[in-house]
Amino acid sequence: MAAEFQQRMRHGGGNVINSGMPNFVRRFAVPVLLSGALAVSLGAQTLTPSEKRLRDWVASHREEQIGFLERMVNIPSGTLNVAGVQAVGALYRAELDALGFTTRWVEMPARMQRGGHLVAERIGKKAGRTPKRMLLIGHFDTVFEGEGQKFVRTDSIARGAGTNDMKGGDSVLLFALKALAAHGLLDAMHITIVITGDEESTGRPLDVARAALIDAAKRSDVALSFEGGSRTLASISRRGASNWRLTVTGRQAHSAGVFGSNYGAIYETARILNSFREQLVGAPGLTFNPGFIVGGTEVIPDTSGYTFTVSGKTNIISPVTMVRGDLRFVTEEQKEKARAVMRGIVAKSLPGTSAEITFDDSYPAMPVTAAGEALLARYDSASRALGYPPVRAMDAANRGAGDLSFVAPYIPGLDGMGSLGSGAHSPQESVHLPTLEMQTARAAVLMVRLAGIRK
């Protein structure tokens, strides 16, 4: 079954989503890293001897890679599980140390309740005076964790927290490096790695939470991110994301007096959320989701702000309601316009109520650039040379935000180089194990080509 699937992966097609590139494209000069070799890479549909050896090494170490993924998944590492995130980081760090990387763990302030980040760097002895500097990006934290989220393998599928998002991608990153090291090719490269511990719920303030990543971007030429991948699509643009918090208050009273001069907090909240839907749905790339809502006579949040104690009675008009949600957008202009509409809706309160909405920036938008298109062309060329399908740009509206957006103002980047699976951000998360080979080989060959290795 796995062999049949792999044959399809090498020669098959797949549904391709129209990239739908927006007209707000921001472009900057294509760096020498990409432009100097672009013509060569576009025609490089065959593998060099070194690239063939990389492909074969990846195929022969498939079970080892799956075993390492299992070890990572079986360490619970939800974003707020500081010890768990650090334990996965220690496991991964030991692997990078063995490959000759200089590694360090970047701690976050205790008040942020985040595990920190792993930063690693390796400048090869044969990298030359001006080596092409690559930044590789991943994350250790997961949305879910617990006994029911451990690694379970059934034939070609494995389930568990992070199998796809993105411990699967972390394994692709690591084993691409292992393949390169096994053939002495890391010595011709300059690589920096930043694997964050809070991608699923970024710590605050952002300038502290993403300082290490941005600093690495400023010292690099190109970024490769290993979030979930596809046979035929990769990302050179990503939507931005921000959070919003809605608090609604009303007059507590007997339910017999509802309507007229006192609608209460719950009806007002329903009006606001439905008005968001009526007035904002349909803008290309824009989504807004109320993640949770609580209301009643008394609403008490815990210190995390995600768990509440709520009480009330059916014959009492609710005096308080709280909603937290996210807003995703393709440009900063679109974000600000949506926020203005939301503020206007909130201001039109029903009788006896009042409401306030606040916004919190999280991920910036990452628009399409000429340099990103050139990088995608290199990845597509590597895929074809390996016998896998062509790779085109994914519409940013079809995937969420990610850490690559933070480096986009400084260097071109490519995302979607990680594992293939389903159920991300749900207890049913899974990875299709045979595709690890495809993604790992694609990554290793792309890195060789970006480094200018031709042997």
C-alpha positions as CSV (number, residue, x, y, z in Angstrom):
1,M,0.0,0.0,0.0
2,A,2.8,2.4,0.9
3,A,4.7,1.6,-2.2
4,E,1.6,2.2,-4.4
5,F,1.1,5.5,-2.7
6,Q,4.7,6.5,-3.2
7,Q,4.5,5.7,-6.9
8,R,1.5,8.0,-7.1
9,M,3.4,10.7,-5.2
10,R,6.2,10.6,-7.7
11,H,4.1,10.8,-10.8
12,G,0.6,12.0,-9.8
13,G,-1.0,15.3,-9.9
14,G,-3.6,16.5,-7.4
15,N,-6.0,19.3,-7.1
16,V,-4.3,22.7,-7.5
17,I,-5.9,25.7,-5.9
18,N,-5.7,28.9,-7.9
19,S,-3.2,31.1,-6.2
20,G,-5.5,34.1,-6.5
21,M,-2.7,36.6,-6.0
22,P,-4.1,39.8,-4.8
23,N,-3.5,43.2,-6.5
24,F,-1.8,44.7,-3.4
25,V,1.4,42.8,-4.1
26,R,4.5,44.3,-2.4
27,R,7.7,43.6,-4.3
28,F,11.3,44.2,-3.6
29,A,14.5,43.3,-5.4
30,V,15.2,39.6,-5.9
31,P,18.4,38.9,-3.9
32,V,21.5,37.5,-5.6
33,L,20.8,34.3,-3.7
34,L,17.8,33.7,-6.0
35,S,18.3,35.7,-9.1
36,G,21.8,34.6,-10.0
37,A,20.8,30.9,-10.2
38,L,17.2,31.2,-11.2
39,A,17.6,30.4,-14.9
40,V,19.7,27.4,-14.0
41,S,17.3,26.1,-11.4
42,L,14.2,26.4,-13.6
43,G,15.9,24.0,-16.1
44,A,17.3,21.7,-13.5
45,Q,14.8,18.9,-13.8
46,T,17.4,16.2,-13.2
47,L,19.3,15.3,-10.1
48,T,23.0,15.6,-9.6
49,P,24.9,12.6,-8.2
50,S,24.9,14.3,-4.7
51,E,21.2,14.9,-4.9
52,K,20.5,11.3,-5.8
53,R,22.5,10.2,-2.8
54,L,20.4,12.5,-0.6
55,R,17.2,11.0,-2.0
56,D,18.4,7.5,-1.4
57,W,19.6,8.3,2.2
58,V,16.2,9.8,3.1
59,A,14.4,6.7,1.7
60,S,16.7,4.3,3.7
61,H,16.1,6.2,7.0
62,R,12.4,6.3,6.8
63,E,11.7,4.2,9.9
64,E,14.3,6.1,11.9
65,Q,12.6,9.3,11.1
66,I,9.2,7.9,12.1
67,G,10.7,6.7,15.3
68,F,12.0,10.2,16.2
69,L,8.6,11.7,15.4
70,E,7.0,9.2,17.8
71,R,9.4,10.3,20.5
72,M,8.6,13.9,20.0
73,V,4.8,13.4,19.9
74,N,4.9,11.3,23.1
75,I,6.2,14.3,25.0
76,P,3.2,16.5,25.8
77,S,4.0,20.0,24.8
78,G,0.9,22.2,24.7
79,T,1.8,25.9,24.4
80,L,1.3,26.6,28.1
81,N,3.1,23.4,29.2
82,V,6.4,25.1,29.8
83,A,8.2,22.0,31.0
84,G,6.8,19.9,28.1
85,V,7.9,22.4,25.4
86,Q,11.4,22.5,27.0
87,A,11.6,18.7,27.1
88,V,10.9,18.4,23.4
89,G,13.4,21.2,22.8
90,A,16.1,19.3,24.7
91,L,15.4,16.1,22.7
92,Y,15.7,18.1,19.4
93,R,18.7,20.1,20.6
94,A,20.7,17.0,21.3
95,E,20.2,16.0,17.7
96,L,21.4,19.3,16.4
97,D,24.4,19.2,18.7
98,A,25.4,15.9,17.2
99,L,25.3,17.5,13.8
100,G,27.8,20.2,14.8
101,F,25.4,23.0,15.4
102,T,26.0,25.6,18.1
103,T,22.8,25.6,20.1
104,R,21.2,27.7,22.8
105,W,17.8,27.9,24.5
106,V,16.2,31.3,24.7
107,E,14.2,31.6,27.9
108,M,11.1,33.8,28.0
109,P,10.2,35.9,31.1
110,A,8.3,33.9,33.7
111,R,5.3,36.3,33.4
112,M,4.8,35.2,29.8
113,Q,4.2,31.6,30.8
114,R,5.9,30.3,27.6
115,G,8.7,27.6,27.3
116,G,11.1,29.5,25.1
117,H,12.8,28.9,21.8
118,L,15.7,26.8,20.4
119,V,18.2,28.7,18.3
120,A,21.0,26.8,16.5
121,E,23.7,27.9,13.9
122,R,26.2,26.1,11.8
123,I,28.7,27.8,9.5
124,G,30.3,25.1,7.3
125,K,34.1,24.9,7.0
126,K,33.8,25.0,3.2
127,A,31.0,27.6,3.1
128,G,33.1,30.2,1.4
129,R,33.6,33.8,2.3
130,T,30.0,34.8,1.5
131,P,27.9,31.7,2.1
132,K,24.2,31.8,1.4
133,R,22.6,32.1,4.8
134,M,19.5,30.0,5.3
135,L,17.0,30.3,8.2
136,L,15.0,27.2,9.0
137,I,11.8,27.7,11.1
138,G,9.6,25.3,13.1
139,H,7.8,25.1,16.4
140,F,7.5,22.6,19.3
141,D,4.2,23.5,20.9
142,T,0.9,21.8,20.1
143,V,-2.8,22.8,20.4
144,F,-3.8,19.6,22.3
145,E,-1.9,17.3,24.6
146,G,-2.6,14.4,27.0
147,E,-2.8,10.6,27.3
148,G,-5.3,10.4,24.4
149,Q,-3.0,12.4,22.2
150,K,0.0,10.1,22.2
151,F,1.5,8.6,19.0
152,V,-0.6,5.7,17.5
153,R,0.4,4.2,14.2
154,T,-2.0,2.3,12.0
155,D,-0.4,1.2,8.7
156,S,0.6,4.4,6.8
157,I,-1.2,6.8,9.2
158,A,-0.1,8.0,12.6
159,R,-2.3,10.0,15.0
160,G,-1.4,12.2,17.9
161,A,-0.7,15.8,19.0
162,G,1.7,17.4,16.7
163,T,2.0,14.5,14.2
164,N,1.2,17.0,11.5
165,D,1.3,20.5,13.1
166,M,4.2,20.6,13.4
167,K,6.4,17.9,15.0
168,G,6.0,16.2,11.7
169,G,7.5,19.2,10.0
170,D,10.3,19.4,12.6
171,S,11.2,15.8,11.7
172,V,11.4,16.8,8.0
173,L,13.7,19.7,8.9
174,L,16.0,17.5,11.1
175,F,16.2,14.6,8.7
176,A,17.0,16.8,5.7
177,L,19.9,18.1,7.8
178,K,20.9,14.6,8.7
179,A,20.9,13.6,5.0
180,L,23.1,16.6,4.2
181,A,25.5,15.9,7.0
182,A,25.8,12.2,6.0
183,H,27.2,13.3,2.7
184,G,29.4,16.2,4.0
185,L,27.2,18.8,2.4
186,L,26.5,20.8,5.6
187,D,30.1,22.0,5.4
188,A,29.2,24.1,2.4
189,M,26.3,25.8,4.1
190,H,25.5,28.5,6.6
191,I,22.3,27.5,8.4
192,T,20.4,29.1,11.3
193,I,17.5,27.3,12.9
194,V,14.8,28.9,15.1
195,I,12.2,26.6,16.5
196,T,9.7,28.5,18.7
197,G,7.8,27.2,21.7
198,D,4.7,29.3,21.4
199,E,3.6,29.4,17.7
200,E,0.1,28.2,18.5
201,S,-0.5,31.0,21.1
202,T,2.3,33.6,20.9
203,G,3.5,35.1,24.1
204,R,3.2,38.7,24.9
205,P,4.7,41.2,24.3
206,L,5.4,40.2,20.7
207,D,8.7,42.1,20.5
208,V,10.0,39.8,23.2
209,A,8.4,36.6,22.0
210,R,9.7,37.0,18.4
211,A,13.0,38.8,19.1
212,A,15.2,35.7,18.4
213,L,13.4,34.9,15.2
214,I,13.6,38.5,13.8
215,D,17.2,38.8,14.8
216,A,18.0,35.6,12.9
217,A,16.1,36.9,9.9
218,K,18.2,40.0,9.8
219,R,21.3,37.8,9.6
220,S,19.9,35.5,6.9
221,D,19.2,35.6,3.1
222,V,16.3,33.3,2.8
223,A,13.8,31.5,5.1
224,L,12.3,28.0,4.9
225,S,9.4,27.1,7.2
226,F,8.2,23.6,7.8
227,E,4.5,24.0,8.6
228,G,2.2,21.4,7.0
229,G,2.8,20.7,3.4
230,S,1.1,19.5,0.2
231,R,2.0,17.5,-2.9
232,T,1.3,20.4,-5.2
233,L,1.2,23.6,-3.2
234,A,3.5,25.7,-1.0
235,S,3.1,29.2,0.5
236,I,4.8,32.4,-0.4
237,S,2.1,34.5,1.2
238,R,0.3,34.1,4.5
239,R,-2.6,35.9,6.1
240,G,-2.1,38.0,9.2
241,A,-3.9,37.3,12.4
242,S,-5.1,39.4,15.4
243,N,-7.3,38.7,18.4
244,W,-10.3,40.6,19.6
245,R,-12.1,40.7,23.0
246,L,-15.7,41.8,23.3
247,T,-17.1,42.6,26.7
248,V,-20.9,43.4,27.0
249,T,-22.7,44.5,30.1
250,G,-26.4,45.0,30.9
251,R,-28.7,45.6,33.8
252,Q,-29.3,42.6,36.0
253,A,-33.1,42.2,36.6
254,H,-35.9,39.7,36.7
255,S,-36.4,38.0,33.3
256,A,-40.1,39.2,33.2
257,G,-38.7,42.7,32.3
258,V,-36.6,41.6,29.3
259,F,-37.0,43.7,26.1
260,G,-38.3,47.3,26.1
261,S,-35.7,49.2,28.1
262,N,-33.5,46.2,29.1
263,Y,-32.3,43.6,26.6
264,G,-29.5,42.3,28.8
265,A,-25.9,41.3,27.8
266,I,-26.6,38.1,26.0
267,Y,-29.1,39.5,23.5
268,E,-26.7,42.4,22.9
269,T,-23.9,40.0,22.3
270,A,-26.0,38.0,19.8
271,R,-26.8,41.2,17.9
272,I,-23.2,42.2,17.7
273,L,-21.9,38.8,16.5
274,N,-24.7,38.4,13.9
275,S,-24.0,41.9,12.6
276,F,-20.3,41.0,12.2
277,R,-21.4,38.1,10.0
278,E,-23.9,40.2,8.0
279,Q,-21.5,43.1,7.3
280,L,-18.1,41.4,6.9
281,V,-18.6,38.0,5.3
282,G,-17.4,37.9,1.7
283,A,-14.3,40.0,1.6
284,P,-11.6,37.9,-0.1
285,G,-9.2,36.5,2.5
286,L,-11.0,38.0,5.5
287,T,-12.3,35.8,8.3
288,F,-13.4,36.5,11.9
289,N,-14.2,33.8,14.4
290,P,-15.7,34.0,17.9
291,G,-13.6,31.3,19.5
292,F,-15.6,31.2,22.8
293,I,-18.4,33.0,24.5
294,V,-19.4,33.1,28.2
295,G,-22.2,34.9,29.9
296,G,-24.5,34.9,32.9
297,T,-24.9,36.5,36.3
298,E,-21.3,36.0,37.2
299,V,-18.3,35.3,34.9
300,I,-14.9,34.7,36.5
301,P,-11.8,34.0,34.3
302,D,-8.7,32.1,35.5
303,T,-5.2,33.5,35.2
304,S,-4.8,32.1,31.6
305,G,-8.0,33.9,30.4
306,Y,-9.1,30.8,28.6
307,T,-11.0,29.0,31.4
308,F,-14.0,30.5,33.2
309,T,-16.4,29.9,36.1
310,V,-19.9,30.9,35.1
311,S,-23.1,31.1,37.1
312,G,-26.6,32.3,36.4
313,K,-30.3,31.6,36.5
314,T,-32.9,31.3,33.8
315,N,-35.1,34.0,35.4
316,I,-32.3,36.6,35.6
317,I,-31.4,39.0,32.8
318,S,-27.7,38.4,32.2
319,P,-25.5,41.4,33.2
320,V,-22.3,40.3,31.6
321,T,-21.0,38.4,28.6
322,M,-17.4,38.0,27.3
323,V,-16.3,36.8,23.8
324,R,-12.9,36.2,22.5
325,G,-12.1,35.6,18.8
326,D,-9.6,36.1,16.0
327,L,-9.5,38.2,12.8
328,R,-7.5,37.0,9.8
329,F,-6.6,39.3,6.8
330,V,-4.4,39.5,3.7
331,T,-3.3,43.1,4.2
332,E,-2.9,45.6,7.0
333,E,-5.4,47.9,5.2
334,Q,-8.0,45.1,5.2
335,K,-7.4,44.5,8.9
336,E,-8.0,48.2,9.8
337,K,-11.1,48.5,7.6
338,A,-12.6,45.4,9.3
339,R,-11.8,46.7,12.7
340,A,-13.6,50.0,11.9
341,V,-16.7,48.1,10.9
342,M,-16.6,46.0,14.1
343,R,-16.2,49.1,16.3
344,G,-19.2,50.7,14.6
345,I,-21.4,47.7,15.2
346,V,-20.4,47.5,18.8
347,A,-21.2,51.2,19.4
348,K,-24.9,50.7,18.5
349,S,-26.0,49.2,21.7
350,L,-29.5,47.8,22.4
351,P,-31.4,49.5,25.3
352,G,-30.0,48.9,28.7
353,T,-26.7,47.6,27.5
354,S,-23.2,48.7,26.6
355,A,-20.3,47.0,24.9
356,E,-16.5,47.4,24.4
357,I,-14.3,45.7,21.8
358,T,-10.5,45.7,21.9
359,F,-7.9,44.3,19.5
360,D,-4.6,42.7,19.9
361,D,-2.1,42.2,17.1
362,S,-0.5,38.8,16.6
363,Y,0.8,37.8,13.2
364,P,1.4,40.4,10.4
365,A,0.3,39.6,6.9
366,M,2.9,38.3,4.4
367,P,2.2,39.4,0.9
368,V,3.5,37.9,-2.4
369,T,6.9,39.2,-3.6
370,A,9.0,38.7,-6.6
371,A,11.7,37.1,-4.4
372,G,9.1,34.7,-3.0
373,E,8.0,33.7,-6.5
374,A,11.6,33.0,-7.4
375,L,12.1,30.9,-4.3
376,L,8.9,28.9,-5.1
377,A,10.3,28.2,-8.6
378,R,13.4,26.7,-7.0
379,Y,11.3,24.4,-4.8
380,D,9.1,23.4,-7.8
381,S,12.3,22.5,-9.8
382,A,13.6,20.4,-6.9
383,S,10.3,18.6,-6.7
384,R,10.1,17.8,-10.4
385,A,13.7,16.6,-10.5
386,L,12.9,14.1,-7.7
387,G,10.0,12.8,-9.7
388,Y,7.3,14.5,-7.6
389,P,4.5,16.7,-8.8
390,P,5.0,20.4,-9.7
391,V,4.5,22.9,-6.9
392,R,2.4,26.0,-7.2
393,A,1.5,28.9,-4.8
394,M,-1.3,28.3,-2.3
395,D,-3.9,31.0,-1.9
396,A,-3.1,32.7,1.4
397,A,-6.8,32.5,2.3
398,N,-6.5,28.7,2.4
399,R,-4.1,28.5,5.4
400,G,-3.6,30.3,8.7
401,A,-1.0,32.6,10.0
402,G,2.6,31.5,10.9
403,D,5.9,32.5,12.2
404,L,7.3,33.0,8.7
405,S,5.3,36.3,8.6
406,F,7.5,37.8,11.2
407,V,10.6,37.4,8.9
408,A,8.9,38.5,5.7
409,P,9.8,42.2,6.0
410,Y,13.5,41.2,5.9
411,I,14.0,38.2,3.6
412,P,12.0,36.1,1.2
413,G,10.5,32.9,2.6
414,L,8.7,29.7,1.6
415,D,6.3,27.8,3.9
416,G,4.5,24.5,3.6
417,M,7.6,22.3,3.6
418,G,6.5,20.1,6.4
419,S,4.5,16.9,6.7
420,L,1.2,16.0,5.0
421,G,-1.8,15.1,7.1
422,S,-5.2,16.1,8.4
423,G,-7.1,17.3,11.5
424,A,-4.6,20.0,12.5
425,H,-5.9,21.9,15.6
426,S,-8.2,19.0,16.5
427,P,-8.0,15.8,18.6
428,Q,-8.1,13.8,15.3
429,E,-4.8,15.2,14.0
430,S,-2.8,12.8,11.9
431,V,0.1,12.5,9.5
432,H,0.5,10.4,6.3
433,L,3.8,8.7,7.0
434,P,4.9,7.9,3.4
435,T,4.9,11.6,2.6
436,L,7.7,12.3,5.1
437,E,10.1,10.9,2.6
438,M,8.9,13.2,-0.2
439,Q,9.0,16.3,1.9
440,T,12.4,15.5,3.4
441,A,14.0,14.9,0.0
442,R,12.4,18.0,-1.4
443,A,13.9,20.1,1.5
444,A,17.4,18.6,1.2
445,V,17.6,19.1,-2.5
446,L,16.3,22.7,-2.3
447,M,18.9,23.5,0.4
448,V,21.7,22.1,-1.8
449,R,20.6,24.2,-4.7
450,L,20.2,27.3,-2.7
451,A,23.8,26.8,-1.4
452,G,25.0,26.5,-5.0
453,I,26.3,22.9,-4.7
454,R,26.5,21.4,-8.2
455,K,28.4,18.2,-7.7
